[in-house]
Amino acid sequence: MAAAESKTVHSPLVTYASMLSLLTFCPPFVILLWYTMVHADGSVAQTWYYLRQHGLQGFINIWPRPTAVAWKIIFSYAAFEAVLQLLLPGKRVEGPISPAGNRPVYKANGVAAYLVTMVTYIGLWWFGIFNPSVVYDHLGEIFSALIFGSFVFCIFLYIKGHLAPSSTDSGSCSNIIIDFYWGMELYPRIGKNFDIKVFTNCRFGMMSWAVLAVTYCIKQYETNGRIADSMLVNTILMLVYVTKFFWWEAGYWNTMDIAHDRAGFYICWGCLVWVPSVYTSPGMYLVNHPVDLGIQLALYILVAGILCIYINYDCDRQRQEFRRTNGKCLIWGRAPSKIVASYTTGSGETKTSLLLTSGWWGLSRHFHYVPEILAAFFWTVPGLFNHALPYFYVVFLTILLFDRAKRDDDRCRSKYGKYWKLYCEKVRYKIIPGIY
Ligand code: NDP
């Protein structure tokens, strides 16, 4: 059933086109992004000039080879996170019922893993055991190793999906490219307890965001003997965002990434490579661009960013609380308005879901994407406007979330039918109230 679902949502043409572009453009883009931020003053024009002068050979020359140091850093970090995921205690949490009728069970130890990771990393630096500047100095090699390593990991996922799927939420759609790209398993595990998507998306991907934000901050400090207020605002906002993420991690296990997207190249390569490189890139830029904003401007940006992260969190919290209490909660001080939507599962059972139509979810169907995009803008803007490249993440995120809103709408329309139509009549706008 899930295979059928992924088939209807993504046509083979879309899959081929996005896979080809991901394979062809994303790895070189990651390397060029790193090169421009670290070696070309953040200037696309400078990189362009270099490439025009030196051509393909010049590009091959700047692509760092994955070194032993890079592999060591990646494997130590991955092993540390895997051990924390397995061993730290946490509450037992049940995920949403899957298309095949399974209910995945998780151990909610994300906050503990996040705290242990940050304290250990900063502690290693503080006590002179390991200097995070080493990570920054080998960043190109690390991204290069991640690009190749993650590809091999996705082949492993494909083979595992065929030979040893972890649950009935798996299957082939008889097209090797679609199977590899969109994935074969919804909830792949190693053994009974090690959830692969929790590892790739949360404990490797999202955790690397916080680790690299701190790395950039420390690198600037080690280089200049001080941290510019622009870097501080950027790092604090990114850390608040990632802290919010781990605080709400069990909620993330109910979202499209986990409950609908299978573990394939699209989501896993994205979390293992794109998140550490592209998502952290505004901080990567600031290392060599210590802009002084002044206390007043720095504070305005900081407060605006924190407000956006809070609103984004509150949107997710509202939906989750509403579903958890079966609609028996207060939304902005009132009883929620809702639609009781029924749908049929893959096994033919009829079930119902509640759709919230008040609070943030009454403003538009994906209002939470607005503060998400604005928060990204606020942690980028401390770098000011000398270069466009630091804003790449904001632009990418905007395109990603507008596409995601469409994908989610399509999926919910096919799941809920007339009830989704009713929801769209009640809540007319997709993302921006009054506009779109
Ligand atoms: P959502 O949290 O928006 O979940 C969408 C699902 O919620 C729908 O598929 C539907 O699932 C259910 N739903 C939709 N409308 C309603 C409603 N009115 N009431 C109750 N349930 C509803 O998914 P996302 O994964 O897109 O977003 C989660 C968070 O992750 C957000 O904060 C977002 O900003 C962030 N995000 C960040 C990204 C990044 O790269 N930085 C990328 C993507 C998301 P069901 O089948 O259960 O009905």
Residues whose N, C-alpha, C, O or C-beta is under 5 A from the ligand:
A	BS01	NDP	T255 M256 D257 N312 D316 R319 S353 L354 L355 L356 W361 R365 H368 Y369 E372 D408
